[in-house]
């Protein structure tokens, strides 16, 4: 497990660009996916490995 914690409201960088975490869900396999809303309002879901915390 990584040292980063992605909680709702956290600014992150995804493979699609920058966004904010708005949702955290558990999958049936026990992993977590994070819903990230980009500047256009589109929400995409990513695993922890696809996200990095954005630097202010």
Biopython code that builds the backbone (N, CA, C, O; Angstrom):
import numpy as np
from Bio.PDB.StructureBuilder import StructureBuilder

atoms = [
    (1, "UNK", "N", (0.834, -1.182, 0.000)),
    (1, "UNK", "CA", (0.000, 0.000, 0.000)),
    (1, "UNK", "C", (0.876, 1.242, 0.000)),
    (1, "UNK", "O", (1.939, 1.258, 0.622)),
    (2, "UNK", "N", (0.438, 2.271, -0.688)),
    (2, "UNK", "CA", (1.255, 3.476, -0.804)),
    (2, "UNK", "C", (1.105, 4.360, 0.427)),
    (2, "UNK", "O", (0.277, 4.090, 1.297)),
    (3, "UNK", "N", (1.903, 5.408, 0.496)),
    (3, "UNK", "CA", (1.861, 6.349, 1.595)),
    (3, "UNK", "C", (0.795, 7.423, 1.384)),
    (3, "UNK", "O", (0.464, 8.141, 2.328)),
    (4, "UNK", "N", (0.253, 7.554, 0.184)),
    (4, "UNK", "CA", (-0.736, 8.588, -0.112)),
    (4, "UNK", "C", (-2.128, 8.135, 0.301)),
    (4, "UNK", "O", (-2.489, 6.965, 0.173)),
    (5, "UNK", "N", (-2.897, 9.093, 0.800)),
    (5, "UNK", "CA", (-4.281, 8.827, 1.145)),
    (5, "UNK", "C", (-5.151, 9.760, 0.321)),
    (5, "UNK", "O", (-5.029, 10.982, 0.407)),
    (6, "UNK", "N", (-6.021, 9.176, -0.470)),
    (6, "UNK", "CA", (-6.876, 9.958, -1.353)),
    (6, "UNK", "C", (-8.262, 10.044, -0.725)),
    (6, "UNK", "O", (-9.036, 9.088, -0.783)),
    (7, "UNK", "N", (-8.567, 11.172, -0.136)),
    (7, "UNK", "CA", (-9.859, 11.385, 0.499)),
    (7, "UNK", "C", (-10.671, 12.359, -0.344)),
    (7, "UNK", "O", (-10.102, 13.114, -1.132)),
    (8, "UNK", "N", (-11.989, 12.356, -0.189)),
    (8, "UNK", "CA", (-12.796, 13.312, -0.944)),
    (8, "UNK", "C", (-12.307, 14.745, -0.739)),
    (8, "UNK", "O", (-12.040, 15.180, 0.382)),
    (9, "UNK", "N", (-12.200, 15.455, -1.843)),
    (9, "UNK", "CA", (-11.703, 16.827, -1.824)),
    (9, "UNK", "C", (-10.236, 16.960, -2.182)),
    (9, "UNK", "O", (-9.773, 18.063, -2.471)),
    (10, "UNK", "N", (-9.491, 15.855, -2.170)),
    (10, "UNK", "CA", (-8.062, 15.908, -2.484)),
    (10, "UNK", "C", (-7.860, 16.215, -3.969)),
    (10, "UNK", "O", (-8.529, 15.641, -4.828)),
    (11, "UNK", "N", (-6.941, 17.113, -4.254)),
    (11, "UNK", "CA", (-6.573, 17.427, -5.635)),
    (11, "UNK", "C", (-5.572, 16.382, -6.105)),
    (11, "UNK", "O", (-4.560, 16.144, -5.445)),
    (12, "UNK", "N", (-5.855, 15.758, -7.249)),
    (12, "UNK", "CA", (-5.003, 14.690, -7.755)),
    (12, "UNK", "C", (-4.705, 14.889, -9.240)),
    (12, "UNK", "O", (-5.373, 15.656, -9.934)),
    (13, "UNK", "N", (-3.695, 14.180, -9.697)),
    (13, "UNK", "CA", (-3.355, 14.127, -11.117)),
    (13, "UNK", "C", (-3.609, 12.700, -11.577)),
    (13, "UNK", "O", (-3.129, 11.743, -10.970)),
    (14, "UNK", "N", (-4.368, 12.571, -12.655)),
    (14, "UNK", "CA", (-4.720, 11.265, -13.216)),
    (14, "UNK", "C", (-4.097, 11.148, -14.603)),
    (14, "UNK", "O", (-3.525, 12.116, -15.103)),
    (15, "UNK", "N", (-4.199, 9.978, -15.231)),
    (15, "UNK", "CA", (-3.723, 9.852, -16.614)),
    (15, "UNK", "C", (-4.477, 10.781, -17.575)),
    (15, "UNK", "O", (-3.987, 11.061, -18.669)),
    (16, "UNK", "N", (-5.660, 11.258, -17.180)),
    (16, "UNK", "CA", (-6.462, 12.147, -18.020)),
    (16, "UNK", "C", (-6.292, 13.620, -17.670)),
    (16, "UNK", "O", (-6.863, 14.475, -18.347)),
    (17, "UNK", "N", (-5.531, 13.937, -16.639)),
    (17, "UNK", "CA", (-5.339, 15.324, -16.232)),
    (17, "UNK", "C", (-5.598, 15.515, -14.748)),
    (17, "UNK", "O", (-5.591, 14.566, -13.965)),
    (18, "UNK", "N", (-5.824, 16.763, -14.388)),
    (18, "UNK", "CA", (-5.993, 17.125, -12.987)),
    (18, "UNK", "C", (-7.473, 17.096, -12.596)),
    (18, "UNK", "O", (-8.344, 17.359, -13.426)),
    (19, "UNK", "N", (-7.753, 16.774, -11.330)),
    (19, "UNK", "CA", (-9.124, 16.750, -10.852)),
    (19, "UNK", "C", (-9.183, 16.648, -9.346)),
    (19, "UNK", "O", (-8.160, 16.705, -8.664)),
    (20, "UNK", "N", (-10.396, 16.498, -8.833)),
    (20, "UNK", "CA", (-10.622, 16.381, -7.394)),
    (20, "UNK", "C", (-11.353, 15.081, -7.098)),
    (20, "UNK", "O", (-12.285, 14.700, -7.806)),
    (21, "UNK", "N", (-10.915, 14.408, -6.043)),
    (21, "UNK", "CA", (-11.572, 13.171, -5.622)),
    (21, "UNK", "C", (-12.941, 13.535, -5.052)),
    (21, "UNK", "O", (-13.045, 14.392, -4.175)),
    (22, "UNK", "N", (-13.991, 12.880, -5.556)),
    (22, "UNK", "CA", (-15.333, 13.141, -5.049)),
    (22, "UNK", "C", (-16.002, 11.889, -4.506)),
    (22, "UNK", "O", (-17.043, 11.978, -3.855)),
    (23, "UNK", "N", (-15.416, 10.721, -4.765)),
    (23, "UNK", "CA", (-16.050, 9.463, -4.359)),
    (23, "UNK", "C", (-14.986, 8.402, -4.128)),
    (23, "UNK", "O", (-13.995, 8.337, -4.855)),
    (24, "UNK", "N", (-15.193, 7.574, -3.117)),
    (24, "UNK", "CA", (-14.317, 6.428, -2.853)),
    (24, "UNK", "C", (-15.220, 5.221, -2.673)),
    (24, "UNK", "O", (-16.150, 5.248, -1.866)),
    (25, "UNK", "N", (-14.945, 4.156, -3.430)),
    (25, "UNK", "CA", (-15.773, 2.941, -3.366)),
    (25, "UNK", "C", (-14.899, 1.701, -3.275)),
    (25, "UNK", "O", (-13.789, 1.660, -3.805)),
    (26, "UNK", "N", (-15.421, 0.701, -2.596)),
    (26, "UNK", "CA", (-14.748, -0.600, -2.537)),
    (26, "UNK", "C", (-15.317, -1.481, -3.637)),
    (26, "UNK", "O", (-16.518, -1.455, -3.904)),
    (27, "UNK", "N", (-14.452, -2.259, -4.274)),
    (27, "UNK", "CA", (-14.885, -3.212, -5.285)),
    (27, "UNK", "C", (-15.146, -4.555, -4.599)),
    (27, "UNK", "O", (-14.718, -4.751, -3.462)),
    (28, "UNK", "N", (-15.831, -5.474, -5.260)),
    (28, "UNK", "CA", (-16.052, -6.797, -4.660)),
    (28, "UNK", "C", (-14.753, -7.534, -4.324)),
    (28, "UNK", "O", (-14.732, -8.385, -3.435)),
    (29, "UNK", "N", (-13.679, -7.208, -5.028)),
    (29, "UNK", "CA", (-12.409, -7.883, -4.756)),
    (29, "UNK", "C", (-11.652, -7.272, -3.575)),
    (29, "UNK", "O", (-10.588, -7.764, -3.200)),
    (30, "UNK", "N", (-12.201, -6.197, -2.985)),
    (30, "UNK", "CA", (-11.569, -5.598, -1.818)),
    (30, "UNK", "C", (-10.653, -4.435, -2.124)),
    (30, "UNK", "O", (-10.040, -3.883, -1.210)),
    (31, "UNK", "N", (-10.542, -4.049, -3.377)),
    (31, "UNK", "CA", (-9.730, -2.890, -3.730)),
    (31, "UNK", "C", (-10.614, -1.649, -3.724)),
    (31, "UNK", "O", (-11.840, -1.749, -3.765)),
    (32, "UNK", "N", (-9.984, -0.489, -3.672)),
    (32, "UNK", "CA", (-10.727, 0.766, -3.701)),
    (32, "UNK", "C", (-10.543, 1.453, -5.036)),
    (32, "UNK", "O", (-9.465, 1.403, -5.627)),
    (33, "UNK", "N", (-11.604, 2.099, -5.513)),
    (33, "UNK", "CA", (-11.536, 2.948, -6.695)),
    (33, "UNK", "C", (-11.973, 4.346, -6.268)),
    (33, "UNK", "O", (-12.791, 4.514, -5.363)),
    (34, "UNK", "N", (-11.405, 5.340, -6.941)),
    (34, "UNK", "CA", (-11.616, 6.725, -6.572)),
    (34, "UNK", "C", (-12.277, 7.462, -7.729)),
    (34, "UNK", "O", (-11.768, 7.454, -8.850)),
    (35, "UNK", "N", (-13.406, 8.094, -7.455)),
    (35, "UNK", "CA", (-14.083, 8.904, -8.454)),
    (35, "UNK", "C", (-13.454, 10.276, -8.479)),
    (35, "UNK", "O", (-13.391, 10.957, -7.456)),
    (36, "UNK", "N", (-12.983, 10.687, -9.658)),
    (36, "UNK", "CA", (-12.306, 11.974, -9.805)),
    (36, "UNK", "C", (-13.079, 12.823, -10.809)),
    (36, "UNK", "O", (-13.340, 12.395, -11.933)),
    (37, "UNK", "N", (-13.439, 14.033, -10.385)),
    (37, "UNK", "CA", (-14.141, 14.972, -11.257)),
    (37, "UNK", "C", (-13.132, 15.938, -11.854)),
    (37, "UNK", "O", (-12.359, 16.560, -11.126)),
    (38, "UNK", "N", (-13.136, 16.067, -13.187)),
    (38, "UNK", "CA", (-12.211, 17.001, -13.839)),
    (38, "UNK", "C", (-12.878, 18.369, -13.978)),
    (38, "UNK", "O", (-14.007, 18.559, -13.526)),
    (39, "UNK", "N", (-12.189, 19.314, -14.598)),
    (39, "UNK", "CA", (-12.689, 20.689, -14.706)),
    (39, "UNK", "C", (-13.952, 20.795, -15.554)),
    (39, "UNK", "O", (-14.701, 21.762, -15.410)),
    (40, "UNK", "N", (-14.209, 19.831, -16.429)),
    (40, "UNK", "CA", (-15.414, 19.868, -17.255)),
    (40, "UNK", "C", (-16.609, 19.223, -16.558)),
    (40, "UNK", "O", (-17.724, 19.255, -17.080)),
    (41, "UNK", "N", (-16.382, 18.633, -15.376)),
    (41, "UNK", "CA", (-17.455, 17.983, -14.629)),
    (41, "UNK", "C", (-17.579, 16.500, -14.877)),
    (41, "UNK", "O", (-18.441, 15.845, -14.291)),
    (42, "UNK", "N", (-16.732, 15.953, -15.740)),
    (42, "UNK", "CA", (-16.761, 14.524, -16.024)),
    (42, "UNK", "C", (-16.134, 13.755, -14.870)),
    (42, "UNK", "O", (-15.082, 14.141, -14.362)),
    (43, "UNK", "N", (-16.787, 12.651, -14.449)),
    (43, "UNK", "CA", (-16.276, 11.817, -13.368)),
    (43, "UNK", "C", (-15.758, 10.509, -13.953)),
    (43, "UNK", "O", (-16.458, 9.827, -14.701)),
    (44, "UNK", "N", (-14.525, 10.172, -13.602)),
    (44, "UNK", "CA", (-13.912, 8.913, -14.008)),
    (44, "UNK", "C", (-13.406, 8.220, -12.758)),
    (44, "UNK", "O", (-13.066, 8.867, -11.768)),
    (45, "UNK", "N", (-13.357, 6.898, -12.813)),
    (45, "UNK", "CA", (-12.900, 6.118, -11.663)),
    (45, "UNK", "C", (-11.523, 5.527, -11.937)),
    (45, "UNK", "O", (-11.257, 5.008, -13.020)),
    (46, "UNK", "N", (-10.650, 5.618, -10.927)),
    (46, "UNK", "CA", (-9.271, 5.161, -11.043)),
    (46, "UNK", "C", (-8.881, 4.370, -9.802)),
    (46, "UNK", "O", (-9.442, 4.565, -8.723)),
    (47, "UNK", "N", (-7.912, 3.476, -9.970)),
    (47, "UNK", "CA", (-7.328, 2.794, -8.818)),
    (47, "UNK", "C", (-6.261, 3.700, -8.217)),
    (47, "UNK", "O", (-5.873, 4.706, -8.811)),
    (48, "UNK", "N", (-5.803, 3.335, -7.050)),
    (48, "UNK", "CA", (-4.784, 4.112, -6.339)),
    (48, "UNK", "C", (-3.502, 4.259, -7.162)),
    (48, "UNK", "O", (-2.838, 5.294, -7.099)),
    (49, "UNK", "N", (-3.156, 3.229, -7.931)),
    (49, "UNK", "CA", (-1.916, 3.270, -8.702)),
    (49, "UNK", "C", (-1.948, 4.310, -9.824)),
    (49, "UNK", "O", (-0.895, 4.748, -10.287)),
    (50, "UNK", "N", (-3.140, 4.708, -10.265)),
    (50, "UNK", "CA", (-3.263, 5.665, -11.359)),
    (50, "UNK", "C", (-3.274, 7.115, -10.871)),
    (50, "UNK", "O", (-3.288, 8.033, -11.692)),
    (51, "UNK", "N", (-3.269, 7.338, -9.573)),
    (51, "UNK", "CA", (-3.383, 8.683, -9.032)),
    (51, "UNK", "C", (-2.109, 9.151, -8.348)),
    (51, "UNK", "O", (-1.357, 8.364, -7.773)),
    (52, "UNK", "N", (-1.891, 10.466, -8.429)),
    (52, "UNK", "CA", (-0.821, 11.131, -7.678)),
    (52, "UNK", "C", (-1.425, 12.369, -7.047)),
    (52, "UNK", "O", (-2.271, 13.026, -7.652)),
    (53, "UNK", "N", (-0.996, 12.694, -5.827)),
    (53, "UNK", "CA", (-1.455, 13.931, -5.210)),
    (53, "UNK", "C", (-0.888, 15.114, -5.973)),
    (53, "UNK", "O", (0.293, 15.131, -6.322)),
    (54, "UNK", "N", (-1.733, 16.103, -6.229)),
    (54, "UNK", "CA", (-1.288, 17.318, -6.926)),
    (54, "UNK", "C", (-0.584, 18.217, -5.913)),
    (54, "UNK", "O", (-0.996, 18.320, -4.758)),
    (55, "UNK", "N", (0.470, 18.857, -6.365)),
    (55, "UNK", "CA", (1.179, 19.800, -5.509)),
    (55, "UNK", "C", (0.553, 21.163, -5.661)),
    (55, "UNK", "O", (0.253, 21.592, -6.775)),
    (56, "UNK", "N", (0.357, 21.838, -4.568)),
    (56, "UNK", "CA", (-0.305, 23.141, -4.583)),
    (56, "UNK", "C", (0.529, 24.202, -5.254)),
    (56, "UNK", "O", (0.105, 25.354, -5.345)),
]
sb = StructureBuilder()
sb.init_structure("model")
sb.init_model(0)
sb.init_chain("A")
sb.init_seg("    ")
for serial, (resi, resn, name, xyz) in enumerate(atoms, 1):
    if name == "N":
        sb.init_residue(resn, " ", resi, " ")
    sb.init_atom(name, np.array(xyz, "f"), 0.0, 1.0, " ", f" {name:<3s}", serial, name[0])
structure = sb.get_structure()
